[in-house]
């Protein structure tokens, strides 16, 4: 299997070099950059399968870099943040990141997160651009919202809705069980492929992003339990 191309943007020389070596030993082809501007140039030149971005970067911070990448591509993005409780985590997710890892991180944890994201996006042995969709396929209608689970397309009032692969998988989970409450932990397991507990802020921010695209009232919050798609 060909090496998976990875863009890694980190300004700390020690972390950048050590992580690059670890990724390469694990079979990835890594392009490592020390700042946001060179990272953006490398992204445009290399078109990697996944991008790992530190939040605090010189020239252009990681959140801004993530936003620029998301304007041009749906490639998966993992943010690296020094503080788990930092507002930077939420800002990164709101900018379009698919997941984040807190520094200092264990190498095995980072590898597990990378492989989980790549599986969801259909790389590294995945099944397609968006991975496998739940349900039997076809077009599902929820009011003005239409979800084509075969063509992986979404329309609202007849107009196409552009979703990232993570947002699409989240919507597919809701569409497969309209009216059923899905807990944050269950969504973490099904969409983010977490076999362990994770930060539910990832779910909350992605639900907010999805609501902004398909309609604020389409996904209902059930306090203390989770979310459900209004049928």
C-alpha positions in Angstrom: 0.0 0.0 0.0 1.4 3.4 -0.9 2.5 5.7 1.8 -0.2 8.1 3.0 0.9 11.7 2.5 0.7 13.9 5.7 1.2 17.6 6.1 2.5 18.4 9.6 2.8 22.0 10.6 4.6 22.6 14.0 6.9 25.5 15.0 8.7 23.6 17.8 11.8 22.0 16.2 12.1 19.1 18.6 8.4 18.2 18.4 8.3 18.5 14.7 11.4 16.3 14.1 10.4 13.7 16.6 6.8 13.4 15.4 7.9 13.3 11.8 10.2 10.4 12.5 7.5 8.6 14.4 5.0 9.1 11.6 7.5 7.9 8.9 8.3 4.8 10.9 4.6 4.1 11.0 4.4 4.2 7.2 3.4 7.8 6.5 5.1 10.2 4.0 5.4 13.4 5.9 5.9 17.0 4.7 6.8 19.0 7.8 6.7 22.8 7.9 7.6 25.3 10.7 4.9 28.0 10.2 1.5 28.6 8.9 2.4 30.4 5.6 4.8 27.7 4.5 2.3 25.1 5.6 -0.4 26.6 3.3 2.1 26.6 0.4 3.0 23.0 1.1 -0.7 22.1 1.3 -1.4 23.6 -2.1 1.6 22.0 -3.6 1.3 18.5 -2.1 -2.4 18.0 -1.5 -1.9 15.6 1.4 -4.5 13.0 2.6 -4.5 14.6 6.1 -3.2 17.7 7.8 -1.9 18.0 11.4 -1.8 21.6 12.5 -0.5 23.1 15.7 -2.7 25.9 17.0 0.1 28.3 17.9 2.1 29.0 14.7 4.1 32.0 13.6 3.0 34.0 10.5 -0.4 32.4 10.3 -1.9 30.6 13.3 -3.2 27.1 13.1 -6.9 28.1 13.3 -6.5 30.5 10.4 -4.5 27.9 8.4 -7.3 25.4 9.0 -9.9 27.9 7.8 -7.9 28.5 4.6 -7.5 24.8 4.0 -11.2 24.2 4.6 -12.0 27.0 2.0 -10.2 24.9 -0.6 -10.6 21.3 0.4 -12.4 18.7 2.6 -9.2 17.0 3.5 -9.3 15.9 7.2 -7.6 18.2 9.7 -6.4 17.4 13.2 -5.5 20.3 15.4 -2.8 20.0 18.1 -3.4 22.1 21.2 -1.2 22.6 24.3 -4.2 22.9 26.6 -7.3 20.7 26.6 -9.5 23.4 28.1 -8.3 26.1 25.8 -10.7 28.1 23.7 -8.3 27.3 20.9 -9.8 23.8 20.7 -13.3 25.1 20.0 -12.0 27.7 17.6 -10.1 25.1 15.7 -13.2 22.9 15.4 -15.4 25.8 14.4 -12.8 26.6 11.7 -13.5 23.2 10.2 -11.1 20.8 12.0 -12.3 17.2 12.3 -10.6 16.3 15.6 -7.9 17.5 18.0 -5.1 16.1 20.1 -3.8 17.7 23.3 0.0 18.2 23.7 2.1 16.7 25.1 0.6 13.6 23.3 1.5 10.0 23.4 2.6 8.8 20.0 0.2 5.8 20.0 -2.7 8.2 20.7 -1.8 10.4 17.8 -1.4 7.4 15.5 -4.8 6.0 16.6 -6.5 9.4 16.0 -4.9 9.7 12.5 -5.9 6.2 11.5 -9.4 6.7 12.8 -9.8 9.9 10.8 -8.4 8.2 7.6 -10.7 5.3 8.0 -13.7 7.7 8.2 -12.5 9.5 5.1 -11.9 6.3 3.1 -8.1 6.4 3.1 -5.8 3.7 4.5 -8.0 0.8 3.6 -11.3 2.7 3.9 -14.3 2.0 1.7 -14.8 5.2 -0.3 -14.5 9.0 -0.1 -16.9 9.2 2.8 -16.5 5.6 4.2 -19.5 3.4 4.6 -22.9 5.1 5.1 -25.4 3.8 7.5 -28.8 2.7 6.2 -29.9 1.0 3.0 -29.2 3.9 0.6 -31.5 6.1 -1.5 -33.0 9.6 -1.0 -34.3 10.4 2.5 -36.5 13.5 2.9 -37.0 15.5 6.1 -39.1 18.5 5.2 -37.1 20.7 2.8 -34.0 18.6 3.5 -33.1 15.8 1.2 -30.2 13.4 1.9 -29.0 11.2 -1.0 -27.1 8.4 0.8 -26.0 6.8 -2.4 -24.7 9.9 -4.1 -23.5 11.4 -0.8 -25.3 14.6 -1.6 -27.5 16.9 0.5 -30.1 19.4 -0.8 -32.0 22.0 1.1 -35.1 23.4 -0.7 -33.6 22.0 -3.8 -30.2 23.7 -3.4 -27.0 21.7 -2.9 -25.5 21.9 0.6 -21.7 21.5 0.9 -20.7 19.4 3.9 -17.3 18.1 5.0 -17.0 14.3 5.2 -17.3 14.4 9.0 -20.5 16.6 8.8 -21.8 14.2 6.2 -21.2 11.1 8.3 -22.9 12.9 11.3 -25.9 13.7 9.2 -26.1 10.1 7.9 -26.2 8.8 11.5 -29.1 11.2 12.3 -30.8 10.3 9.0 -30.6 6.6 9.7 -32.7 7.0 12.9 -34.9 10.1 12.6 -36.6 11.0 15.8 -34.2 8.8 17.8 -32.0 10.5 20.4 -28.3 9.8 19.8 -26.0 10.4 22.7 -22.8 12.3 22.3 -20.8 9.1 23.3 -22.6 7.1 20.7 -21.9 9.7 18.0 -18.2 9.8 19.1 -18.1 6.0 18.6 -19.9 5.9 15.3 -18.7 9.1 13.6 -15.3 9.6 15.1 -14.5 5.9 15.6 -13.6 6.4 19.2 -13.4 3.1 21.1 -12.8 5.1 24.2 -14.2 8.2 25.9 -13.6 11.4 24.1 -14.2 15.1 24.4 -17.9 15.7 23.6 -17.1 19.3 22.5 -16.1 17.7 19.1 -19.7 16.5 18.7 -21.3 19.8 19.9 -19.3 22.0 17.6 -19.9 19.8 14.6 -23.7 19.7 15.4 -23.6 23.5 15.4 -21.8 23.6 12.1 -24.3 21.1 10.6 -27.3 23.1 11.9 -25.9 26.2 10.3 -26.0 24.4 6.9 -29.2 22.3 7.1 -31.4 24.5 9.3 -31.1 25.5 13.0 -34.3 23.7 14.0 -33.6 20.5 12.1 -31.5 18.9 14.8 -33.0 19.1 18.3 -31.0 19.1 21.5 -32.5 16.7 24.2 -30.9 18.0 27.4 -29.1 15.4 29.4 -29.3 12.8 26.6 -28.0 14.1 23.2 -29.4 15.1 19.8 -32.1 13.9 17.4 -33.1 14.7 13.9 -36.6 16.0 13.5 -38.5 13.7 11.1 
